[in-house]
């Protein structure tokens, strides 16, 4: 059963909205504010697919860095170090599709964080 919750969850780097939440996948719309970035993180119980809708995104995936623009995407395997950054002057918006067996926020292991979160 899909649960809908389009309430924005504000974060220091921008916001996200949960578009779908099921036992086997979760879908979010995420916006990263100009000159902000998410923590360098990994997940043990889910993989992610990011599809860029707007802006120019700098992606860190393990030891690689890449730039994605609207219409491009990247797969983040379970356990991979990853981060998205917005070096530009407009929001970076993307769709994140999570697959796995658990989607809780406590499956985020942060290795670096600009906002002091552990």
Phi and psi in radians as a Rosetta constraint file:
Dihedral C 1 N 2 CA 2 C 2 CIRCULARHARMONIC -1.500 0.35
Dihedral N 2 CA 2 C 2 N 3 CIRCULARHARMONIC 2.275 0.35
Dihedral C 2 N 3 CA 3 C 3 CIRCULARHARMONIC -1.808 0.35
Dihedral N 3 CA 3 C 3 N 4 CIRCULARHARMONIC 2.264 0.35
Dihedral C 3 N 4 CA 4 C 4 CIRCULARHARMONIC -1.788 0.35
Dihedral N 4 CA 4 C 4 N 5 CIRCULARHARMONIC 2.385 0.35
Dihedral C 4 N 5 CA 5 C 5 CIRCULARHARMONIC -2.695 0.35
Dihedral N 5 CA 5 C 5 N 6 CIRCULARHARMONIC 1.744 0.35
Dihedral C 5 N 6 CA 6 C 6 CIRCULARHARMONIC -1.696 0.35
Dihedral N 6 CA 6 C 6 N 7 CIRCULARHARMONIC 0.298 0.35
Dihedral C 6 N 7 CA 7 C 7 CIRCULARHARMONIC -1.233 0.35
Dihedral N 7 CA 7 C 7 N 8 CIRCULARHARMONIC 2.327 0.35
Dihedral C 7 N 8 CA 8 C 8 CIRCULARHARMONIC -1.285 0.35
Dihedral N 8 CA 8 C 8 N 9 CIRCULARHARMONIC 2.341 0.35
Dihedral C 8 N 9 CA 9 C 9 CIRCULARHARMONIC -1.832 0.35
Dihedral N 9 CA 9 C 9 N 10 CIRCULARHARMONIC 1.908 0.35
Dihedral C 9 N 10 CA 10 C 10 CIRCULARHARMONIC -1.327 0.35
Dihedral N 10 CA 10 C 10 N 11 CIRCULARHARMONIC 2.456 0.35
Dihedral C 10 N 11 CA 11 C 11 CIRCULARHARMONIC -2.329 0.35
Dihedral N 11 CA 11 C 11 N 12 CIRCULARHARMONIC 2.867 0.35
Dihedral C 11 N 12 CA 12 C 12 CIRCULARHARMONIC -1.143 0.35
Dihedral N 12 CA 12 C 12 N 13 CIRCULARHARMONIC -0.312 0.35
Dihedral C 12 N 13 CA 13 C 13 CIRCULARHARMONIC -1.708 0.35
Dihedral N 13 CA 13 C 13 N 14 CIRCULARHARMONIC -0.133 0.35
Dihedral C 13 N 14 CA 14 C 14 CIRCULARHARMONIC 2.684 0.35
Dihedral N 14 CA 14 C 14 N 15 CIRCULARHARMONIC -2.264 0.35
Dihedral C 14 N 15 CA 15 C 15 CIRCULARHARMONIC -2.734 0.35
Dihedral N 15 CA 15 C 15 N 16 CIRCULARHARMONIC 2.902 0.35
Dihedral C 15 N 16 CA 16 C 16 CIRCULARHARMONIC -2.452 0.35
Dihedral N 16 CA 16 C 16 N 17 CIRCULARHARMONIC 2.735 0.35
Dihedral C 16 N 17 CA 17 C 17 CIRCULARHARMONIC -2.212 0.35
Dihedral N 17 CA 17 C 17 N 18 CIRCULARHARMONIC 2.321 0.35
Dihedral C 17 N 18 CA 18 C 18 CIRCULARHARMONIC -1.435 0.35
Dihedral N 18 CA 18 C 18 N 19 CIRCULARHARMONIC 2.106 0.35
Dihedral C 18 N 19 CA 19 C 19 CIRCULARHARMONIC -1.637 0.35
Dihedral N 19 CA 19 C 19 N 20 CIRCULARHARMONIC -0.551 0.35
Dihedral C 19 N 20 CA 20 C 20 CIRCULARHARMONIC -2.690 0.35
Dihedral N 20 CA 20 C 20 N 21 CIRCULARHARMONIC 2.506 0.35
Dihedral C 20 N 21 CA 21 C 21 CIRCULARHARMONIC -2.532 0.35
Dihedral N 21 CA 21 C 21 N 22 CIRCULARHARMONIC 1.918 0.35
Dihedral C 21 N 22 CA 22 C 22 CIRCULARHARMONIC -2.218 0.35
Dihedral N 22 CA 22 C 22 N 23 CIRCULARHARMONIC -3.096 0.35
Dihedral C 22 N 23 CA 23 C 23 CIRCULARHARMONIC -1.245 0.35
Dihedral N 23 CA 23 C 23 N 24 CIRCULARHARMONIC -0.381 0.35
Dihedral C 23 N 24 CA 24 C 24 CIRCULARHARMONIC -2.026 0.35
Dihedral N 24 CA 24 C 24 N 25 CIRCULARHARMONIC -0.216 0.35
Dihedral C 24 N 25 CA 25 C 25 CIRCULARHARMONIC -2.729 0.35
Dihedral N 25 CA 25 C 25 N 26 CIRCULARHARMONIC 2.790 0.35
Dihedral C 25 N 26 CA 26 C 26 CIRCULARHARMONIC -2.428 0.35
Dihedral N 26 CA 26 C 26 N 27 CIRCULARHARMONIC 2.411 0.35
Dihedral C 26 N 27 CA 27 C 27 CIRCULARHARMONIC -2.149 0.35
Dihedral N 27 CA 27 C 27 N 28 CIRCULARHARMONIC 2.275 0.35
Dihedral C 27 N 28 CA 28 C 28 CIRCULARHARMONIC -2.213 0.35
Dihedral N 28 CA 28 C 28 N 29 CIRCULARHARMONIC 2.560 0.35
Dihedral C 28 N 29 CA 29 C 29 CIRCULARHARMONIC -1.742 0.35
Dihedral N 29 CA 29 C 29 N 30 CIRCULARHARMONIC 2.202 0.35
Dihedral C 29 N 30 CA 30 C 30 CIRCULARHARMONIC -2.169 0.35
Dihedral N 30 CA 30 C 30 N 31 CIRCULARHARMONIC 2.391 0.35
Dihedral C 30 N 31 CA 31 C 31 CIRCULARHARMONIC -2.158 0.35
Dihedral N 31 CA 31 C 31 N 32 CIRCULARHARMONIC 2.215 0.35
Dihedral C 31 N 32 CA 32 C 32 CIRCULARHARMONIC -1.880 0.35
Dihedral N 32 CA 32 C 32 N 33 CIRCULARHARMONIC 2.141 0.35
Dihedral C 32 N 33 CA 33 C 33 CIRCULARHARMONIC -1.163 0.35
Dihedral N 33 CA 33 C 33 N 34 CIRCULARHARMONIC 2.739 0.35
Dihedral C 33 N 34 CA 34 C 34 CIRCULARHARMONIC -0.953 0.35
Dihedral N 34 CA 34 C 34 N 35 CIRCULARHARMONIC 2.380 0.35
Dihedral C 34 N 35 CA 35 C 35 CIRCULARHARMONIC 1.112 0.35
Dihedral N 35 CA 35 C 35 N 36 CIRCULARHARMONIC 0.452 0.35
Dihedral C 35 N 36 CA 36 C 36 CIRCULARHARMONIC -2.089 0.35
Dihedral N 36 CA 36 C 36 N 37 CIRCULARHARMONIC 2.870 0.35
Dihedral C 36 N 37 CA 37 C 37 CIRCULARHARMONIC -2.638 0.35
Dihedral N 37 CA 37 C 37 N 38 CIRCULARHARMONIC 2.704 0.35
Dihedral C 37 N 38 CA 38 C 38 CIRCULARHARMONIC -1.385 0.35
Dihedral N 38 CA 38 C 38 N 39 CIRCULARHARMONIC 2.941 0.35
Dihedral C 38 N 39 CA 39 C 39 CIRCULARHARMONIC -1.166 0.35
Dihedral N 39 CA 39 C 39 N 40 CIRCULARHARMONIC 2.706 0.35
Dihedral C 39 N 40 CA 40 C 40 CIRCULARHARMONIC -1.337 0.35
Dihedral N 40 CA 40 C 40 N 41 CIRCULARHARMONIC 2.072 0.35
Dihedral C 40 N 41 CA 41 C 41 CIRCULARHARMONIC -2.542 0.35
Dihedral N 41 CA 41 C 41 N 42 CIRCULARHARMONIC 3.014 0.35
Dihedral C 41 N 42 CA 42 C 42 CIRCULARHARMONIC -2.642 0.35
Dihedral N 42 CA 42 C 42 N 43 CIRCULARHARMONIC 2.850 0.35
Dihedral C 42 N 43 CA 43 C 43 CIRCULARHARMONIC -2.252 0.35
Dihedral N 43 CA 43 C 43 N 44 CIRCULARHARMONIC 2.458 0.35
Dihedral C 43 N 44 CA 44 C 44 CIRCULARHARMONIC -1.623 0.35
Dihedral N 44 CA 44 C 44 N 45 CIRCULARHARMONIC -0.320 0.35
Dihedral C 44 N 45 CA 45 C 45 CIRCULARHARMONIC -2.152 0.35
Dihedral N 45 CA 45 C 45 N 46 CIRCULARHARMONIC 0.193 0.35
Dihedral C 45 N 46 CA 46 C 46 CIRCULARHARMONIC -2.670 0.35
Dihedral N 46 CA 46 C 46 N 47 CIRCULARHARMONIC 2.696 0.35
Dihedral C 46 N 47 CA 47 C 47 CIRCULARHARMONIC -1.935 0.35
Dihedral N 47 CA 47 C 47 N 48 CIRCULARHARMONIC 2.890 0.35
Dihedral C 47 N 48 CA 48 C 48 CIRCULARHARMONIC -2.391 0.35
Dihedral N 48 CA 48 C 48 N 49 CIRCULARHARMONIC 2.641 0.35
Dihedral C 48 N 49 CA 49 C 49 CIRCULARHARMONIC -2.196 0.35
Dihedral N 49 CA 49 C 49 N 50 CIRCULARHARMONIC 2.177 0.35
Dihedral C 49 N 50 CA 50 C 50 CIRCULARHARMONIC -1.928 0.35
Dihedral N 50 CA 50 C 50 N 51 CIRCULARHARMONIC 2.223 0.35
Dihedral C 50 N 51 CA 51 C 51 CIRCULARHARMONIC -2.067 0.35
Dihedral N 51 CA 51 C 51 N 52 CIRCULARHARMONIC 2.032 0.35
Dihedral C 51 N 52 CA 52 C 52 CIRCULARHARMONIC -1.383 0.35
Dihedral N 52 CA 52 C 52 N 53 CIRCULARHARMONIC 2.246 0.35
Dihedral C 52 N 53 CA 53 C 53 CIRCULARHARMONIC -1.794 0.35
Dihedral N 53 CA 53 C 53 N 54 CIRCULARHARMONIC -0.603 0.35
Dihedral C 53 N 54 CA 54 C 54 CIRCULARHARMONIC -2.685 0.35
Dihedral N 54 CA 54 C 54 N 55 CIRCULARHARMONIC 2.488 0.35
Dihedral C 54 N 55 CA 55 C 55 CIRCULARHARMONIC 1.557 0.35
Dihedral N 55 CA 55 C 55 N 56 CIRCULARHARMONIC -3.102 0.35
Dihedral C 55 N 56 CA 56 C 56 CIRCULARHARMONIC -2.034 0.35
Dihedral N 56 CA 56 C 56 N 57 CIRCULARHARMONIC 1.987 0.35
Dihedral C 56 N 57 CA 57 C 57 CIRCULARHARMONIC -1.810 0.35
Dihedral N 57 CA 57 C 57 N 58 CIRCULARHARMONIC 2.316 0.35
Dihedral C 57 N 58 CA 58 C 58 CIRCULARHARMONIC -1.709 0.35
Dihedral N 58 CA 58 C 58 N 59 CIRCULARHARMONIC 2.092 0.35
Dihedral C 58 N 59 CA 59 C 59 CIRCULARHARMONIC -1.906 0.35
Dihedral N 59 CA 59 C 59 N 60 CIRCULARHARMONIC 2.281 0.35
Dihedral C 59 N 60 CA 60 C 60 CIRCULARHARMONIC -1.843 0.35
Dihedral N 60 CA 60 C 60 N 61 CIRCULARHARMONIC 2.218 0.35
Dihedral C 60 N 61 CA 61 C 61 CIRCULARHARMONIC -2.350 0.35
Dihedral N 61 CA 61 C 61 N 62 CIRCULARHARMONIC 1.865 0.35
Dihedral C 61 N 62 CA 62 C 62 CIRCULARHARMONIC 0.922 0.35
Dihedral N 62 CA 62 C 62 N 63 CIRCULARHARMONIC -2.037 0.35
Dihedral C 62 N 63 CA 63 C 63 CIRCULARHARMONIC -1.762 0.35
Dihedral N 63 CA 63 C 63 N 64 CIRCULARHARMONIC 0.251 0.35
Dihedral C 63 N 64 CA 64 C 64 CIRCULARHARMONIC -1.948 0.35
Dihedral N 64 CA 64 C 64 N 65 CIRCULARHARMONIC 2.637 0.35
Dihedral C 64 N 65 CA 65 C 65 CIRCULARHARMONIC -2.188 0.35
Dihedral N 65 CA 65 C 65 N 66 CIRCULARHARMONIC 2.387 0.35
Dihedral C 65 N 66 CA 66 C 66 CIRCULARHARMONIC -2.466 0.35
Dihedral N 66 CA 66 C 66 N 67 CIRCULARHARMONIC 2.780 0.35
Dihedral C 66 N 67 CA 67 C 67 CIRCULARHARMONIC -1.951 0.35
Dihedral N 67 CA 67 C 67 N 68 CIRCULARHARMONIC 2.271 0.35
Dihedral C 67 N 68 CA 68 C 68 CIRCULARHARMONIC -2.089 0.35
Dihedral N 68 CA 68 C 68 N 69 CIRCULARHARMONIC 2.531 0.35
Dihedral C 68 N 69 CA 69 C 69 CIRCULARHARMONIC -2.140 0.35
Dihedral N 69 CA 69 C 69 N 70 CIRCULARHARMONIC 2.962 0.35
Dihedral C 69 N 70 CA 70 C 70 CIRCULARHARMONIC -0.872 0.35
Dihedral N 70 CA 70 C 70 N 71 CIRCULARHARMONIC 2.363 0.35
Dihedral C 70 N 71 CA 71 C 71 CIRCULARHARMONIC 1.649 0.35
Dihedral N 71 CA 71 C 71 N 72 CIRCULARHARMONIC -0.185 0.35
Dihedral C 71 N 72 CA 72 C 72 CIRCULARHARMONIC -1.749 0.35
Dihedral N 72 CA 72 C 72 N 73 CIRCULARHARMONIC 2.792 0.35
Dihedral C 72 N 73 CA 73 C 73 CIRCULARHARMONIC -2.558 0.35
Dihedral N 73 CA 73 C 73 N 74 CIRCULARHARMONIC 2.919 0.35
Dihedral C 73 N 74 CA 74 C 74 CIRCULARHARMONIC -2.548 0.35
Dihedral N 74 CA 74 C 74 N 75 CIRCULARHARMONIC 2.538 0.35
Dihedral C 74 N 75 CA 75 C 75 CIRCULARHARMONIC -1.748 0.35
Dihedral N 75 CA 75 C 75 N 76 CIRCULARHARMONIC 2.311 0.35
Dihedral C 75 N 76 CA 76 C 76 CIRCULARHARMONIC -1.923 0.35
Dihedral N 76 CA 76 C 76 N 77 CIRCULARHARMONIC 1.814 0.35
Dihedral C 76 N 77 CA 77 C 77 CIRCULARHARMONIC -1.177 0.35
Dihedral N 77 CA 77 C 77 N 78 CIRCULARHARMONIC 2.687 0.35
Dihedral C 77 N 78 CA 78 C 78 CIRCULARHARMONIC -0.927 0.35
Dihedral N 78 CA 78 C 78 N 79 CIRCULARHARMONIC 2.309 0.35
Dihedral C 78 N 79 CA 79 C 79 CIRCULARHARMONIC 1.495 0.35
Dihedral N 79 CA 79 C 79 N 80 CIRCULARHARMONIC -0.127 0.35
Dihedral C 79 N 80 CA 80 C 80 CIRCULARHARMONIC -1.398 0.35
Dihedral N 80 CA 80 C 80 N 81 CIRCULARHARMONIC 2.457 0.35
Dihedral C 80 N 81 CA 81 C 81 CIRCULARHARMONIC -1.254 0.35
Dihedral N 81 CA 81 C 81 N 82 CIRCULARHARMONIC 2.373 0.35
Dihedral C 81 N 82 CA 82 C 82 CIRCULARHARMONIC -2.696 0.35
Dihedral N 82 CA 82 C 82 N 83 CIRCULARHARMONIC 2.770 0.35
Dihedral C 82 N 83 CA 83 C 83 CIRCULARHARMONIC -2.831 0.35
Dihedral N 83 CA 83 C 83 N 84 CIRCULARHARMONIC 2.624 0.35
Dihedral C 83 N 84 CA 84 C 84 CIRCULARHARMONIC -2.151 0.35
Dihedral N 84 CA 84 C 84 N 85 CIRCULARHARMONIC 2.388 0.35
Dihedral C 84 N 85 CA 85 C 85 CIRCULARHARMONIC -2.255 0.35
Dihedral N 85 CA 85 C 85 N 86 CIRCULARHARMONIC 2.652 0.35
Dihedral C 85 N 86 CA 86 C 86 CIRCULARHARMONIC -2.072 0.35
Dihedral N 86 CA 86 C 86 N 87 CIRCULARHARMONIC 1.740 0.35
Dihedral C 86 N 87 CA 87 C 87 CIRCULARHARMONIC -1.457 0.35
Dihedral N 87 CA 87 C 87 N 88 CIRCULARHARMONIC -0.100 0.35
Dihedral C 87 N 88 CA 88 C 88 CIRCULARHARMONIC -1.616 0.35
Dihedral N 88 CA 88 C 88 N 89 CIRCULARHARMONIC -2.957 0.35
Dihedral C 88 N 89 CA 89 C 89 CIRCULARHARMONIC -1.863 0.35
Dihedral N 89 CA 89 C 89 N 90 CIRCULARHARMONIC 0.056 0.35
Dihedral C 89 N 90 CA 90 C 90 CIRCULARHARMONIC -2.199 0.35
Dihedral N 90 CA 90 C 90 N 91 CIRCULARHARMONIC 2.783 0.35
Dihedral C 90 N 91 CA 91 C 91 CIRCULARHARMONIC -1.011 0.35
Dihedral N 91 CA 91 C 91 N 92 CIRCULARHARMONIC 2.510 0.35
Dihedral C 91 N 92 CA 92 C 92 CIRCULARHARMONIC -1.658 0.35
Dihedral N 92 CA 92 C 92 N 93 CIRCULARHARMONIC 2.113 0.35
Dihedral C 92 N 93 CA 93 C 93 CIRCULARHARMONIC -2.027 0.35
Dihedral N 93 CA 93 C 93 N 94 CIRCULARHARMONIC 2.404 0.35
Dihedral C 93 N 94 CA 94 C 94 CIRCULARHARMONIC -2.627 0.35
Dihedral N 94 CA 94 C 94 N 95 CIRCULARHARMONIC 2.808 0.35
Dihedral C 94 N 95 CA 95 C 95 CIRCULARHARMONIC -1.769 0.35
Dihedral N 95 CA 95 C 95 N 96 CIRCULARHARMONIC 2.276 0.35
Dihedral C 95 N 96 CA 96 C 96 CIRCULARHARMONIC -1.969 0.35
Dihedral N 96 CA 96 C 96 N 97 CIRCULARHARMONIC 2.158 0.35
Dihedral C 96 N 97 CA 97 C 97 CIRCULARHARMONIC -1.918 0.35
Dihedral N 97 CA 97 C 97 N 98 CIRCULARHARMONIC 2.018 0.35
Dihedral C 97 N 98 CA 98 C 98 CIRCULARHARMONIC -1.721 0.35
Dihedral N 98 CA 98 C 98 N 99 CIRCULARHARMONIC 2.358 0.35
Dihedral C 98 N 99 CA 99 C 99 CIRCULARHARMONIC -2.266 0.35
Dihedral N 99 CA 99 C 99 N 100 CIRCULARHARMONIC 2.554 0.35
Dihedral C 99 N 100 CA 100 C 100 CIRCULARHARMONIC 2.709 0.35
Dihedral N 100 CA 100 C 100 N 101 CIRCULARHARMONIC -2.707 0.35
Dihedral C 100 N 101 CA 101 C 101 CIRCULARHARMONIC -2.017 0.35
Dihedral N 101 CA 101 C 101 N 102 CIRCULARHARMONIC 0.040 0.35
Dihedral C 101 N 102 CA 102 C 102 CIRCULARHARMONIC -2.788 0.35
Dihedral N 102 CA 102 C 102 N 103 CIRCULARHARMONIC 2.362 0.35
Dihedral C 102 N 103 CA 103 C 103 CIRCULARHARMONIC -2.197 0.35
Dihedral N 103 CA 103 C 103 N 104 CIRCULARHARMONIC 0.281 0.35
Dihedral C 103 N 104 CA 104 C 104 CIRCULARHARMONIC -1.184 0.35
Dihedral N 104 CA 104 C 104 N 105 CIRCULARHARMONIC 2.652 0.35
Dihedral C 104 N 105 CA 105 C 105 CIRCULARHARMONIC -1.124 0.35
Dihedral N 105 CA 105 C 105 N 106 CIRCULARHARMONIC -0.348 0.35
Dihedral C 105 N 106 CA 106 C 106 CIRCULARHARMONIC -1.365 0.35
Dihedral N 106 CA 106 C 106 N 107 CIRCULARHARMONIC 0.053 0.35
Dihedral C 106 N 107 CA 107 C 107 CIRCULARHARMONIC -1.631 0.35
Dihedral N 107 CA 107 C 107 N 108 CIRCULARHARMONIC 0.283 0.35
Dihedral C 107 N 108 CA 108 C 108 CIRCULARHARMONIC -1.711 0.35
Dihedral N 108 CA 108 C 108 N 109 CIRCULARHARMONIC 2.026 0.35
Dihedral C 108 N 109 CA 109 C 109 CIRCULARHARMONIC -1.773 0.35
Dihedral N 109 CA 109 C 109 N 110 CIRCULARHARMONIC 1.897 0.35
Dihedral C 109 N 110 CA 110 C 110 CIRCULARHARMONIC -1.595 0.35
Dihedral N 110 CA 110 C 110 N 111 CIRCULARHARMONIC 2.203 0.35
Dihedral C 110 N 111 CA 111 C 111 CIRCULARHARMONIC -1.734 0.35
Dihedral N 111 CA 111 C 111 N 112 CIRCULARHARMONIC -0.521 0.35
Dihedral C 111 N 112 CA 112 C 112 CIRCULARHARMONIC -2.483 0.35
Dihedral N 112 CA 112 C 112 N 113 CIRCULARHARMONIC 2.464 0.35
Dihedral C 112 N 113 CA 113 C 113 CIRCULARHARMONIC -2.623 0.35
Dihedral N 113 CA 113 C 113 N 114 CIRCULARHARMONIC 2.203 0.35
Dihedral C 113 N 114 CA 114 C 114 CIRCULARHARMONIC -1.215 0.35
Dihedral N 114 CA 114 C 114 N 115 CIRCULARHARMONIC -0.230 0.35
Dihedral C 114 N 115 CA 115 C 115 CIRCULARHARMONIC -2.016 0.35
Dihedral N 115 CA 115 C 115 N 116 CIRCULARHARMONIC 0.243 0.35
Dihedral C 115 N 116 CA 116 C 116 CIRCULARHARMONIC 1.244 0.35
Dihedral N 116 CA 116 C 116 N 117 CIRCULARHARMONIC 0.337 0.35
Dihedral C 116 N 117 CA 117 C 117 CIRCULARHARMONIC -1.519 0.35
Dihedral N 117 CA 117 C 117 N 118 CIRCULARHARMONIC 2.480 0.35
